[in-house]
Every structure is written in C-alpha cells, then in structure tokens.
Amino acid sequence: MGRFLLCLLAAWPAAAQTCPPTATYSPCETVFELNDTEAAAHPNPYASVQLHVEFRSPRHRTFLMPAYWDGGRRMVVRFAPVEAGQWDYRVTSNIERWNRSTGKFEATESQSDGFVKTANVHHFSYTENFRPHFWMGVAAYRFPFMEQADFQKLVDGYAALNVNHLAGIVLGGPEDSAKIVRSPEQIDPEHFQRLDQRIRYMNGKGVVADLILASGGNHLADLLPNWRERERFLRYLVARYAAFNITWQGVLNFEEYREGRELLKEVGSLLKKMDPYQHPRSTAAAVTSAPLLADGWMDYVLYQSQDDQLGAIEHQLYALPFVNQGVSAPDADGFRRRLWNAAMNGQYVTAASPPAAEQMKVFHDFFAQTRHWDLEPYFDVDGGRALALDATFPADSSSAIEYIVYVDKPGPVEVLIERRNFNIRWFNPVTGEWIKQKDFKGDRFSAEPPDKSHDWVLHISREDKKQSMLRSYKFEARRVLMQEIELLPQKMPFEIEEPSKDPVSASAPQPYSAKIKRETRATRSMMWLWTGDVSAGGQGFRVLGTGQKGTFRIPAGLARSFPSVLALRLYGMNANGKVYAIDRTYKLAK
C-alpha cells in the first residue's frame, strides 16, 4: 500500500494543488506554479505556456479544459464536475515537468440543478433534474466595471425580483479594453480576477452571467486583429468562465462590424469547439442575430428590436429559443406592455434599464404558475394575443391544458378552446391580483376585461390537470412541430407591389409595399417582415422593414461592390399563424 501511494503521488503534477472533494457544478481550481527555470523560459505565460487537463468522469465522459494565466507564475485549471464520484485527470503541457502527469479527485452530490441549456425547441432548462428555466434578465452592460458595493446592491436587488440573468460586456468599451488588453500578447489578469468574483457572486444568488465579449463598432476585431490572437483570448475566457453558469453572447451589435458574419462564425465555432459544457451561444444584435443561424454555431437567438412583427414571424421560422434583450420603455406602463408583448411573441426577456423593475416580479410570478416551458403562440383568438398549451396529439385531446391571452387594449375577447371544463380568471399585470370568474365548458369563450383602465391577462386553464403535471418537470407535454413555410405562388394571398422596378438604390430610401390579392378572414390581420440579402457580400440577410408598407434603406456593408443582386424576401403571417414567403431579385445600384 505504501509503495502504491508513493507511485500515485509521483504521478501528480509537481507543484500543483489538486482539488479537494468538490460538490457537483461547483468550480474547483488546480494551481500550477512555474519554477525559476520555467519562468525564465516563459516571461509571458499568457502567450507561451500551453496547458490542458483532460478530466474523465465516473461514467467515462471526458472534458478537456485549458488553463489560464492568473498573474505571476500561476497557471490555473478551473473545472466543475458534473457527476458525483471519482474523477481522473491527465495533463498535457509544453512544460515538461507537468506533461503526462495524472491525478484524481472526488466529486460529491449537490442540490444544484446544473447549468442553463436550450430545451424543448423554443425554451430553456437546466442540465440536471429536467427543471425548466424561465429566462428573465437585465442588460447591465457595465457590471464588470462597477464599484463593488454598487455591483452587489444591483445583483441583490434584481435577484429579489426573480431576475436570473445579467448581461455584461467582458471588455467594456474601447477605453476600458485598452487597459485590459495592453497588446494582443499582454492582458491584465486583475480585471479577470475581479470578474471571476462577480460571476461567482451572481451564480451564488441564482443569477446567470450572459457574457458579451466586446462592444460594437468593430471593437473586438480592432483590438485583436489576428485570428490566432482571438483564438488565444477565447481559450483564456473558456478556461476562466466555462466552469460557471454562463451564456455566451458574442459581441454587441454584430451588424456594426465590418466583417461581422465572418468574425462571429469564427468566434462562435471556437466557443462551440472549446467549451466542454456547451453553454448556450448567440450574439447580441442591433436587430436580430437570426441572420447568423445558417453558420451552425448558434443555439438561441437574441434581439434588440421591440418590433412584434419581427419576433412573432421569426418564432415560426426557427426551432430555437428567443431572447429579446431590448425590452425597454420610458415609463412603467410602456415597459409592462413590452414585457407581455414579447412573451406573446414566444420570446424570453432581458430588460434594458427597466423603469419599473418590480413589474418583472409580477410577470415572473404569473409564469411561475404556468407550464411556461410548453407554451407556444396561439392564434385562434380575437381581441388579444395568446400563448397556449393545447391539444396537438389527435389521440390525446386531454392535453388541452392552458390558454393565456394578453389584452393590450381592453375590449371584447373571443378564444377558441378545447371543449372541456376550464377555470377562468383575469390577471391584473399591474398589481399581480387575480379575479376569478365562473368556470366554463364549451369551445368558444368570449368576455371583456374587468375594466378598461389598463391591460389585462385572461387565464383559461384546467387547474386540476395542470397541478398534477406541475409535480413533475417532464418536458414536451406536446410535440412542437415547425410549420412549412408556403412558397407556392398560386397559394400566395398577397404580392409585392413595391419596389416595382430595377434598380434599387443602396444610398437612398426605397418604398416597399405588399398588396392583398384576396381578402379572407385569415388575412384580416397580417404581420409582415421584409429581409434583404446580397449573396456576393457574404454578410447574410438583414431585416429591411416590417409592416405592409414603408421605406427601407440598404444597410451599409451588405454589398461589397456595385452593381450587385439584392434578394428580397417578404414574409406574411396571417391571423391563423400561417406564414407565406415571396422571393424577388433586384439589381442593386450604388
């Protein structure tokens, strides 16, 4: 036994402190110290020391974690075990003293639900226990740079309102990053040490850190112009933060970058490759990050736009979760309406400078009583906008559980529902109060809100059935089927009226309009989305406008040369939620 222990100790990395017994989903650090000879050979460890540790779980899952330089002679590997039991690890390094060394540590059970992940087509869950995650965030872009007391007050205040995401910019703006990244070869580890502490504090309060790498205006590309420099920096961020509960959010307003799509494909693909936990990936956007979906690295979509037509139509196009990071208004009334309309689009919300953050708690508390992870937009309603968990399995009509109708402008409401006994209640989104109504059985429910002084929420549910389902977090109570977009010209109920002729100018406003070819009950209420793409430019499509008519400008940088070919696409979604699309090409002139 004594000889065995000596052999095991000799296999551990010299001068490294291995992890003590660690609870699952808790970060643990293994520290490696360079000796005098190694430090002399590597005066800038950030740029020259290579160190990776491969961890193997009790169930033989492997996680490859890079190390990060933490100042001086310290290299650190931060890892969060995801299973209880004995973990093995093996070191690979260009420091010969550490290379091929091995070790073990013990992970213990915890009550953690794990990290946030995408789930159930349009929703989120945690990695453990099948527990749904109701994303509700705030954009606090400067949180890495706030005074510590102000930061803690911010986190504590929002956590008390059930806010569970804070978005911040890792490098701040150019004036901040000049001090953090002194050159592509030199960084300030003290900034990242402070950020470590803040993310740890947030996670301890149940708040996920949404990490935006850099600000807009080509910031990241200007700071790290070479792809190898960016790769090294991303590896550093993965090493420091992947063991925490985070999401990746690319850069602020990617559309402002000169080669935004190419840069984000590089960054997103590297994060997908290097992050062993596969934290959710997207990028912050001035409008929508959906133009980058074709590149295959994103697994949720971020918005800044508050346009309901954009959000509602894209929800029908893409099988991913959606987060609107631009929910804002100048006053409490407008802010509340934006929250609820974003939810009716099928979006989760991240508020920008909320004028009445307490409205977020009312919003959260309402959805905490629903099966929010199964809700999808519902269209058989007049007088409001709706979400529903209704029957989609023909063999199981008992799956009709819940209908939520947001009445922004109070008036008569009519909802087609499953013919069953339903509990009827009105919810006041201003105060959080409920008003119970008489139960209803039938297939068409109509009513008016209790008063017309503000917006209301109509809640129609089978509470007995829902409560039994809420005792488990089983996902996919119904199968979410993405519709096929109708492209056949003979089935199109509308046509493009303008632009009517070539060329389309890239420098002047261009009128656009659609014309309904045949009026039906379904076309009485249409939503419209106009997008444009110049394939030779390689930037992906851009949203040009919404609504049946208006004017658009071609975004700068969409075309690299002139003349080019503009591919215009018009989506129209009718009152039944059916989406049609027309494509037309134009010559694009400068």
C-alpha positions in Angstrom: 0.0 0.0 0.0 2.8 2.5 0.9 4.6 1.8 -2.4 1.3 2.4 -4.3 0.7 5.7 -2.6 4.2 6.9 -3.4 3.7 6.0 -7.1 0.3 7.8 -7.1 1.9 10.9 -5.6 4.7 10.8 -8.0 2.2 10.9 -10.9 0.6 14.1 -9.7 1.7 17.3 -11.3 4.7 18.7 -9.4 3.9 22.0 -7.6 0.2 21.6 -8.4 -2.6 21.7 -5.8 -5.2 19.2 -6.7 -8.9 19.7 -6.0 -10.4 18.8 -2.6 -13.7 16.9 -2.6 -15.9 19.2 -4.7 -19.7 19.4 -5.0 -21.1 18.9 -8.5 -21.4 22.1 -10.6 -19.1 23.9 -8.2 -15.8 25.3 -9.6 -12.6 23.9 -8.3 -9.2 25.2 -9.2 -5.9 23.3 -9.7 -3.0 25.6 -9.5 0.3 25.1 -11.3 3.4 27.2 -10.4 6.3 27.8 -12.8 9.7 27.3 -11.2 12.6 29.7 -11.7 13.9 27.9 -14.9 10.4 27.7 -16.4 9.6 31.3 -15.6 12.8 32.4 -17.2 11.9 30.5 -20.4 8.3 31.9 -20.3 8.4 35.5 -19.3 4.9 35.9 -20.7 3.0 32.8 -19.7 -0.3 34.1 -21.3 1.3 33.9 -24.7 3.6 30.9 -24.5 2.6 28.4 -21.8 0.3 25.6 -23.1 -1.5 23.6 -20.5 -4.7 21.4 -20.9 -6.2 18.9 -18.5 -8.5 16.1 -19.6 -11.0 15.1 -16.9 -12.8 11.8 -17.1 -16.0 11.3 -15.1 -17.1 8.1 -13.3 -19.3 7.4 -16.3 -16.3 7.9 -18.6 -17.4 11.3 -20.1 -14.4 13.5 -20.9 -14.0 17.2 -20.5 -10.9 18.9 -21.9 -10.2 22.1 -20.0 -7.4 24.7 -20.9 -5.6 26.5 -18.2 -5.5 30.3 -17.8 -2.7 32.5 -16.7 -3.6 34.2 -13.4 -0.6 36.6 -13.0 3.0 36.0 -11.9 3.9 32.3 -12.3 0.4 30.9 -11.7 -1.4 28.8 -14.3 -4.9 27.6 -13.1 -7.3 25.0 -14.4 -10.8 25.7 -13.2 -13.3 22.8 -13.5 -16.8 22.0 -12.3 -17.6 18.3 -12.0 -21.0 17.3 -13.3 -21.2 13.8 -11.7 -20.6 12.6 -8.2 -17.8 10.1 -7.7 -14.1 9.8 -8.5 -12.7 11.8 -11.4 -9.4 11.1 -13.2 -7.4 13.7 -15.0 -4.4 13.8 -17.2 -2.2 16.8 -18.0 -0.8 17.9 -21.4 1.6 20.8 -21.4 4.7 22.2 -23.1 6.1 22.4 -19.6 7.8 19.0 -19.4 7.6 18.8 -15.6 3.8 18.8 -15.9 3.3 16.9 -19.2 1.6 13.5 -19.0 1.1 13.7 -15.2 -2.1 12.3 -13.8 -4.3 12.6 -10.7 -7.7 12.0 -9.1 -10.2 13.9 -7.1 -13.6 13.3 -5.6 -16.9 15.0 -6.6 -19.8 14.9 -4.1 -23.5 15.1 -4.7 -25.1 18.6 -4.5 -28.6 20.0 -4.8 -27.6 22.1 -7.9 -29.8 21.9 -11.0 -26.7 22.4 -13.1 -26.2 24.9 -15.9 -28.7 26.5 -18.3 -29.2 24.8 -21.6 -31.6 25.1 -24.6 -34.5 22.6 -24.5 -37.9 21.8 -25.9 -37.4 23.7 -29.2 -38.1 27.2 -28.0 -37.3 27.0 -24.3 -34.6 26.5 -21.7 -33.9 24.1 -18.9 -31.1 23.1 -16.5 -28.7 20.3 -17.2 -29.9 18.3 -14.2 -33.3 17.2 -12.9 -35.2 18.3 -16.1 -36.1 21.5 -14.4 -37.3 24.2 -16.7 -35.6 27.6 -16.8 -37.6 30.8 -17.1 -35.1 33.3 -18.5 -35.7 36.8 -17.2 -32.8 39.1 -17.4 -31.5 42.6 -17.3 -28.8 44.2 -19.5 -26.3 45.6 -17.0 -23.5 46.0 -19.6 -21.2 47.8 -17.1 -21.4 45.2 -14.3 -17.8 44.1 -14.7 -16.6 47.7 -14.1 -19.0 48.9 -11.3 -17.8 49.7 -7.8 -18.1 46.5 -5.7 -20.8 47.8 -3.3 -22.9 49.1 -6.2 -22.5 45.7 -8.0 -23.6 43.7 -5.0 -26.6 46.1 -4.5 -27.5 45.6 -8.1 -27.4 41.8 -8.0 -29.1 41.5 -4.7 -31.9 43.9 -5.8 -32.6 42.1 -9.1 -32.3 38.6 -7.5 -35.0 39.6 -5.1 -37.3 40.3 -8.1 -36.5 36.8 -9.5 -34.3 38.2 -12.3 -32.0 35.4 -13.1 -29.7 36.7 -15.9 -27.4 39.8 -16.1 -25.7 40.6 -19.4 -22.4 42.4 -19.2 -19.6 43.3 -21.6 -16.4 41.5 -20.6 -14.0 44.0 -22.1 -16.3 47.1 -21.8 -15.7 49.8 -24.4 -12.5 50.7 -26.2 -11.5 53.0 -23.3 -11.7 50.0 -20.9 -10.2 47.4 -23.1 -7.1 49.5 -23.7 -6.2 48.9 -20.1 -7.2 45.2 -20.0 -5.6 44.0 -23.3 -2.5 46.1 -23.4 -1.4 44.4 -26.6 -2.6 41.2 -28.3 0.2 39.5 -26.3 -0.5 41.0 -22.9 -3.5 41.1 -20.7 -4.3 42.4 -17.2 -5.2 39.4 -15.1 -6.6 41.6 -12.3 -9.6 42.6 -14.3 -10.5 39.0 -14.9 -9.9 38.1 -11.2 -12.5 40.8 -10.3 -14.8 39.4 -13.0 -14.3 35.9 -11.5 -15.5 37.1 -8.1 -18.5 38.8 -9.6 -19.7 35.8 -11.6 -19.2 33.6 -8.6 -21.3 36.0 -6.6 -24.0 36.2 -9.2 -24.2 32.4 -9.5 -24.5 32.2 -5.8 -27.6 34.3 -6.0 -29.1 32.2 -8.8 -28.2 34.7 -11.5 -26.6 33.5 -14.8 -23.9 35.7 -16.3 -24.5 36.5 -20.0 -21.1 37.3 -21.3 -20.8 39.7 -24.2 -17.1 39.7 -25.3 -16.8 43.2 -26.6 -18.8 46.3 -27.6 -19.9 47.3 -31.1 -18.3 49.3 -33.8 -15.7 46.6 -34.7 -14.3 46.7 -31.2 -13.1 43.1 -30.9 -11.7 42.9 -34.4 -9.7 46.2 -33.9 -8.4 45.0 -30.5 -7.4 41.5 -31.7 -7.0 41.8 -35.5 -5.4 38.4 -36.0 -7.4 35.2 -35.7 -4.7 33.5 -33.7 -4.8 36.3 -31.1 -8.6 35.9 -30.9 -8.3 32.2 -30.5 -5.9 32.5 -27.6 -8.2 35.1 -26.0 -11.2 32.9 -26.4 -9.4 29.9 -24.9 -8.5 32.1 -22.0 -12.2 33.1 -21.4 -13.3 29.5 -21.7 -10.7 28.5 -19.2 -11.8 31.1 -16.7 -15.6 31.1 -17.1 -16.8 27.8 -18.5 -17.0 26.3 -15.0 -19.6 28.9 -14.0 -23.2 29.2 -15.0 -23.0 31.5 -18.1 -24.1 32.0 -21.6 -22.0 33.4 -24.5 -23.3 36.4 -26.3 -20.7 37.2 -28.9 -20.3 41.0 -29.4 -22.6 44.0 -29.0 -24.4 44.9 -32.2 -22.6 42.5 -34.6 -24.1 44.3 -37.6 -21.7 47.2 -36.9 -18.7 45.0 -37.6 -17.1 45.3 -41.0 -17.0 41.5 -41.4 -19.5 40.7 -38.7 -20.7 37.4 -40.0 -17.2 36.0 -40.7 -15.9 37.1 -37.3 -18.9 35.7 -35.4 -18.6 32.4 -37.2 -15.0 32.2 -36.2 -15.7 33.2 -32.6 -18.9 31.0 -32.3 -17.2 28.0 -33.8 -14.3 28.3 -31.4 -16.6 28.5 -28.4 -18.5 25.5 -29.6 -15.3 23.6 -30.0 -13.5 24.7 -26.8 -16.3 24.9 -24.2 -16.8 21.4 -22.8 -20.0 22.3 -21.1 -21.6 23.7 -24.3 -23.1 26.8 -22.7 -25.7 28.4 -24.9 -24.2 30.6 -27.7 -25.6 33.6 -29.6 -24.6 37.2 -30.2 -26.0 40.5 -29.2 -27.5 42.3 -32.2 -28.9 45.7 -33.1 -32.0 43.9 -34.5 -31.8 40.1 -34.6 -29.0 37.6 -34.6 -31.0 35.2 -36.8 -29.0 36.1 -40.0 -26.1 34.1 -38.5 -28.1 30.9 -37.9 -27.1 29.3 -41.2 -23.4 29.1 -39.9 -24.3 26.4 -37.4 -22.8 27.7 -34.2 -25.7 29.5 -32.5 -28.3 27.7 -30.4 -30.5 30.7 -29.4 -31.5 34.0 -31.0 -31.0 37.4 -29.4 -32.9 40.6 -30.3 -32.7 44.3 -29.6 -35.8 45.1 -31.7 -39.1 45.6 -30.0 -41.0 45.1 -33.2 -43.6 42.4 -32.5 -43.9 41.5 -36.2 -40.2 40.5 -36.4 -40.4 38.5 -33.2 -43.7 36.8 -34.0 -42.7 35.7 -37.5 -39.2 34.6 -36.7 -40.6 32.4 -33.9 -42.4 30.5 -36.7 -39.3 30.2 -38.8 -36.6 28.8 -36.5 -36.6 25.9 -34.0 -34.6 27.7 -31.3 -35.3 29.7 -28.1 -35.6 33.5 -28.5 -34.5 36.2 -26.0 -35.4 39.8 -26.5 -32.6 41.8 -25.0 -34.1 45.2 -25.9 -37.2 45.3 -23.8 -37.5 48.9 -22.7 -39.8 51.9 -22.4 -39.6 55.4 -20.9 -42.3 54.6 -18.3 -43.7 51.8 -16.2 -46.9 51.4 -18.3 -45.0 51.1 -21.6 -42.4 48.8 -20.1 -45.0 46.4 -18.8 -46.7 46.2 -22.2 -43.4 45.5 -23.8 -42.7 42.6 -21.4 -46.1 41.0 -22.1 -46.0 41.5 -25.9 -42.5 40.0 -26.0 -43.9 36.9 -24.2 -46.7 36.7 -26.7 -44.1 36.6 -29.5 -42.7 33.5 -27.9 -39.7 35.4 -26.6 -38.0 35.4 -23.2 -36.9 38.8 -22.0 -33.9 40.8 -20.9 -34.8 44.3 -20.0 -32.7 47.3 -20.8 -32.7 49.8 -17.9 -36.2 48.8 -16.7 -38.0 51.9 -15.4 -40.2 49.7 -13.1 -38.3 46.5 -12.3 -41.0 45.4 -9.9 -43.2 44.7 -12.9 -40.7 41.9 -13.8 -41.5 40.2 -10.5 -45.3 40.3 -11.2 -44.5 39.0 -14.7 -42.3 36.2 -13.3 -44.8 35.2 -10.6 -47.5 34.8 -13.2 -45.5 32.5 -15.5 -44.2 30.5 -12.5 -47.8 29.2 -12.2 -47.8 28.0 -15.8 -46.1 25.3 -17.8 -44.1 28.0 -19.5 -41.7 25.5 -21.0 -44.6 24.1 -23.1 -46.3 27.3 -24.1 -46.3 28.4 -27.8 -48.0 31.3 -29.6 -51.7 30.6 -30.2 -53.8 32.2 -33.0 -57.4 31.3 -32.6 -58.2 34.4 -30.7 -59.8 37.8 -31.4 -59.1 40.9 -29.2 -55.8 39.8 -27.8 -52.6 37.9 -28.4 -52.1 34.4 -26.9 -50.0 31.6 -25.8 -51.3 28.1 -25.2 -50.6 24.6 -24.2 -53.3 22.9 -26.2 -54.2 19.6 -27.9 -51.8 18.7 -30.7 -51.9 14.9 -30.4 -55.1 13.8 -32.1 -55.2 10.7 -29.9 -54.9 12.7 -26.7 -57.3 15.6 -26.6 -56.8 15.7 -22.8 -53.6 17.6 -23.5 -55.6 20.9 -23.7 -54.4 22.5 -20.5 -53.9 26.2 -20.6 -54.5 29.4 -22.7 -53.0 32.8 -21.8 -54.4 35.8 -23.6 -52.8 39.2 -23.3 -55.3 42.0 -23.9 -53.2 45.1 -24.5 -56.2 47.3 -25.5 -59.1 46.2 -23.3 -62.2 45.2 -25.2 -64.2 42.1 -26.2 -62.1 38.9 -26.4 -63.0 35.6 -28.0 -60.9 32.4 -27.8 -61.5 29.0 -29.5 -60.6 26.4 -26.9 -60.9 22.6 -26.4 -64.4 21.5 -25.3 -63.7 20.8 -21.7 -64.3 22.3 -18.3 -62.0 25.2 -17.8 -61.2 27.6 -14.9 -61.5 31.2 -15.9 -59.5 34.0 -14.2 -58.4 37.6 -15.1 -54.9 38.6 -14.0 -54.0 42.2 -13.4 -50.4 42.7 -14.7 -50.1 46.0 -12.8 -50.8 44.6 -9.3 -50.5 40.9 -9.7 -54.0 40.4 -8.4 -56.4 37.6 -9.7 -60.1 37.9 -10.3 -61.9 34.5 -10.5 -64.8 34.1 -12.9 -67.3 31.4 -13.3 -66.0 28.1 -14.8 -66.7 27.5 -18.4 -67.4 24.5 -20.7 -67.6 25.0 -24.4 -65.4 25.6 -27.5 -65.7 29.3 -27.8 -65.1 31.6 -24.8 -65.9 35.3 -25.0 -65.7 38.0 -22.4 -64.4 41.5 -21.6 -61.8 42.5 -19.0 -63.0 43.7 -15.6 -62.3 47.3 -16.6 -60.6 49.3 -19.4 -58.2 51.4 -17.4 -55.2 49.2 -18.3 -54.1 46.0 -20.0 -55.3 42.6 -18.7 -54.4 38.9 -19.0 -57.1 36.3 -19.5 -56.1 32.9 -18.0 -58.1 29.8 -19.1 -56.8 26.6 -17.6 -57.6 23.1 -16.4 -56.1 23.7 -12.9 -56.6 20.2 -11.7 -54.8 18.7 -14.7 -52.1 21.4 -14.7 -51.3 21.0 -11.0 -50.8 17.2 -11.4 -48.5 17.9 -14.3 -46.6 20.6 -12.3 -45.5 18.0 -9.8 -43.1 16.8 -12.5 -40.9 18.8 -14.9 -41.5 16.5 -17.8 -40.7 18.3 -21.0 -42.6 18.1 -24.2 -46.1 17.5 -23.0 -46.9 18.3 -26.6 -44.8 17.9 -29.7 -43.8 21.3 -31.2 -44.0 21.0 -35.0 -42.4 23.7 -37.0 -44.6 24.7 -39.9 -43.6 24.5 -43.5 -43.4 28.0 -45.0 -45.7 28.3 -48.0 -43.7 29.3 -51.1 -46.1 28.2 -54.0 -47.1 31.3 -56.0 -50.6 30.0 -56.6 -51.3 29.8 -52.9 -49.9 33.2 -52.1 -52.7 35.6 -50.7 -50.5 38.7 -51.4 -47.9 40.1 -53.7 -45.1 42.6 -53.7 -46.3 45.9 -55.0 -43.1 47.9 -54.4 -40.2 48.0 -55.2 -41.7 47.7 -58.6 -38.7 48.1 -60.8 -34.9 48.0 -61.1 -32.5 49.2 -60.0 -32.9 49.5 -56.2 -30.6 52.2 -54.8 -28.2 51.4 -51.9 -27.9 55.0 -50.9 -31.5 56.3 -51.0 -34.7 55.4 -49.1 -36.7 52.8 -51.0 -40.5 52.4 -50.7 -41.9 49.0 -50.1 -45.5 47.7 -50.0 -47.5 44.5 -50.2 -50.9 44.0 -51.7 -53.5 41.5 -50.5 -54.8 39.6 -53.5 -57.8 38.1 -51.9 -59.5 39.2 -48.7 -60.3 36.4 -46.2 -60.9 36.0 -42.5 -57.3 34.9 -42.2 -55.9 37.9 -44.0 -57.9 40.4 -41.9 -54.9 40.7 -39.6 -51.5 40.3 -41.2 -47.9 40.6 -39.9 -45.1 41.4 -42.3 -41.3 41.0 -42.4 -39.1 42.2 -45.2 -35.5 40.9 -45.5 -32.7 41.5 -48.0 -29.6 39.6 -48.8 -26.7 40.2 -51.2 -25.1 36.8 -51.5 -21.9 38.1 -53.0 -21.4 40.2 -49.9 -21.4 37.2 -47.6 -23.0 39.1 -44.7 -26.2 37.1 -44.6 -29.7 38.7 -44.7 -30.7 41.8 -42.9 -34.1 43.0 -41.8 -35.2 45.8 -44.0 -38.6 46.6 -42.6 -41.8 45.4 -41.1 -45.5 46.2 -41.8 -47.4 46.1 -45.1 -45.7 49.3 -46.4 -43.0 51.7 -45.6 -39.5 52.7 -46.7 -36.2 50.9 -46.2 -32.5 51.7 -46.6 -30.0 49.1 -47.6 -27.6 48.6 -44.6 -24.1 49.7 -45.1 -21.7 46.8 -45.9 -24.4 44.5 -47.1 -22.9 44.7 -50.6 -19.2 44.7 -51.3 -19.4 46.0 -54.9 -21.9 47.5 -57.3 -23.9 46.7 -59.2 -25.0 43.7 -57.1 -28.0 41.4 -56.9 -30.4 42.1 -54.0 -32.5 39.1 -53.0 -35.6 40.5 -51.3 -37.9 38.2 -49.3 -41.3 39.1 -47.9 -42.8 37.0 -45.1 -46.5 37.4 -44.4 -48.2 35.7 -41.4 -52.0 35.6 -41.3 -54.3 35.6 -38.4 -54.1 31.8 -38.2 -50.3 31.9 -37.8 -49.7 30.6 -41.3 -46.5 32.0 -42.8 -46.1 32.7 -46.6 -42.9 33.9 -48.3 -42.3 35.6 -51.6 -38.8 36.0 -53.1 -37.9 38.6 -55.7 -34.5 39.8 -57.0 -33.5 43.3 -58.0 -30.4 44.9 -59.4 -28.7 46.9 -56.6 -27.1 50.1 -57.6 -24.9 52.4 -55.6 
